[in-house]
């Protein structure tokens, strides 16, 4: 079996397999994120550089793990730069922490994603309660 070096370019099928993403999603992301620029050779074949793959991993993490929208990821890249997205995926949730949480973390220690700040939890519960009340009102009007 022939294994490529870490610096080698990858085809779209290799990247698709490595990231567990369909090829059409990678092509779609190219249209939404100008920072993804695979080299295109004859016949339109795409070859992804290692930095393209790292950026794709960061984008995937923000979209699928942190719950960002495409527009949200575009905003993060615009505000922080693509190099920040390329950092280790577990560090990407720096963008989702409250400022107080970020200040209290020591040695760049990141809280697990499943931990929600108490202030955020209270706000979410208030929104949920408001939605439940609105649903009851709508049901009463029927």
C-alpha positions, -999 to +999 in steps of 0.1 A: +000+000+000+014+034-010+011+060+018+017+096+010+039+120+030+021+145+052+032+173+028+017+156-003-013+171-021-045+151-018-073+145-043-108+154-035-117+117-030-088+113-005-099+144+014-135+133+013-126+100+028-103+114+055-128+140+067-159+118+063-175+143+041-191+139+007-172+154-023-201+177-031-199+193+003-162+201-003-170+216-036-199+236-020-176+249+007-152+261-019-179+284-031-187+297+004-151+300+018-127+319-005-099+307+017-102+271+004-082+271-028-073+237-041-050+236-071-070+226-102-051+206-129-062+195-163-098+183-165-106+203-133-091+177-109-086+193-075-055+188-054-057+200-018-026+213+000-021+203+037-031+238+048-064+235+028-071+202+046-064+218+080-087+247+072-114+222+061-110+203+094-115+236+113-145+246+093-161+211+097-155+213+135-172+248+138-201+237+116-207+202+130-194+204+166-199+240+176-232+245+157-221+274+136-239+283+104-219+289+072-224+326+077-212+323+113-180+305+102-174+332+075-177+358+102-152+340+125-127+337+096-132+374+088-127+385+124-099+360+134-083+350+102-081+315+086-049+307+105-069+307+138-093+282+123-064+259+112-054+255+148-063+222+166-101+216+164-105+214+202-091+250+204-117+263+180-143+266+207-124+297+218-148+315+195-178+303+215-167+309+250-180+338+271-154+365+277-155+357+314-149+320+307-121+328+284-104+350+310-107+324+337-092+296+317-056+290+326-028+280+303-051+281+273-071+253+289-104+250+271-135+239+289-153+208+273-179+217+248-206+201+268-202+226+296-225+256+292-219+288+312-246+293+339-255+327+324-260+311+289-280+283+304-303+307+322-308+327+290-316+296+271-341+284+297-359+318+296-361+316+258-375+281+261-401+291+287-411+320+264-415+297+235-436+272+255-459+301+266-463+313+231-471+278+219-498+275+246-513+308+234-513+297+198-530+264+208-557+283+227-565+305+197-572+275+175 
